[in-house]
Amino acid sequence: MSKNPLNQKHVNLEVRGARHNNLKDLNLDIPLKQLTVVTGVSGSGKSSLAFDTVYAEGQRRYVETFSPYARQFLDRMDRPKADSIENVPPAVAIDQVNPVRTTRSTVGTMTEINDHLKLLFARIASLYCPNCGKLVKQRTNDEICDAVFKEFEDASMIRAMFPVLVPKSLSTEFALEHLRNQGYTRIAHRKGETMLVIQDRLRPVDASRSRLVEAIEVSLYRGSNTVIVQRMDESGEGTGPEIEFTDKLRCCGFDYSKSTSNLFSFNSPIGACDTCRGFGRTIGIDYDQVIPDKSLTLREGAIRAFNSPVYSESYQDILRYGSQSGIPLDTPWCDLEDEHKRWVIQGEGGWYSGK
């Protein structure tokens, strides 16, 4: 059995007598398993060689490997005009297109790969809290149950609670009466508009998993996706911190939404950078252009932007108010104190406040 030449270490794609479009009986060898760049002036035959000859033959031979039934659903290219083309591997081509370019155009949008990447990123993205930097994950009821058992494995008694918002206009007695009508008689405490209602009290060592899961499910349902667990002493009072668990994407008191493709879209304000708004650039002041020669003093015209008849009045204002504020006008800019430079750039308030 003869070996496949494409599996050999050194093999070339051999093109002989290529005559497609403006190619004039071209003969060349292109090394495989290497990066080959086809360059040239416009009209020299780059596309005719790469797309209409090499790719067309590779795609044509690849399609021929399918059954006649499958071929009818595939685009087929014409056989290129050439004497022979040997050692052609299956080919993949990305067509050159000329889409409308906007200020939001990127490599991802122009190659249309961004449509696929944003779907991929939305599924594999991880959320980190901007406040504490911790990974924020959405827990299931079973995961919350495991976390409770792990956190309170040495506790003799715990209580599962859920928060209820009670407007300040309503009295505690009215809220208790309403809860009693729903079967709740134990209240941990009320702080402001939040009242902690005890769903269940149990011993982690003796409690069955199903009982704890049920307490968690009911607490999450009635407590706006929040269950609070706390240790209890022998007298039945809560002791230690109240640890909050939730089945939402929540951390440091903030609720986050699930990852969506719009978060990774350059054309969506949801995922746009807060600084550049997705344009990739910002408008600012280049102080190296404003003050190019830092060896000059303010009196010598260190601020280049004001060295024109239009802004001469502004320069006189700087010299006049700078003298009144104790700014050294005859000291080179590079030797000025930071507070003096800040005065020139930022101002000191009043009518001339701001940059």
QUIKAUR-V447863 format. One line per field, one symbol per residue. ss: DSSP state (H for helix, E for strand, - for the rest). burial: I if it has 9 or more other ideal C-beta (glycine too) atoms within 8 Angstrom, else O. Layout:
BEGIN
ss=???
burial=???
END
This chain:
BEGIN
ss=----HHH----EEEEEEE-------EEEEEE--------------HHHHHHHHHHHHHHHHHHH---HHHH------------EEE--------------------HHHH---HHHHHHHHHHH--EE------EE----HHHHHHHHHHH------EEEEEEEE------HHHHHHHHHH-----EEEEE--EEEEEEEEE------HHHHHHHHHHHHHH---EEEEEEE-----EEEEEEEEE--EEE--EEE----HHHH----------------------HHHH------E------HHH--HHHHHHHHHHHHHHHH-------EHHH--HHHHHHHHH---HHH---
burial=OOOOOOOOOOIIIIIIIIIIOOIOOIOOOIIIOOOOOOOOOOOOIIOIIIIIIIIIIIIIIIIOOOOOOOIOOOOOOOOIOIOOIOIIOOIOOOOOOOOOOOOIOIOIIIOOOIOOIIIOIIOOIOIOIOOOOOOIOOIOIOOIIOIIIOOIOOIOIIIIIIIIOIOOOOOOOOIIOOIIOOOIOOIIOIOOOIIIIIIIIIOIOOIOOOIIIIIIIIIIOIIOOIIIIIIIIOOOOIOOOIOOIIIOIIIOOOOOOOIOIIIIIIOIOOIIOOOIOIOOOOOOOOOOOIIOOIOIIIOOIIIIOIOOOOIIOOIOIIIOIIOOOOIIIOOIIOOIOOOIIOIIOOIOOOOIOOO
END
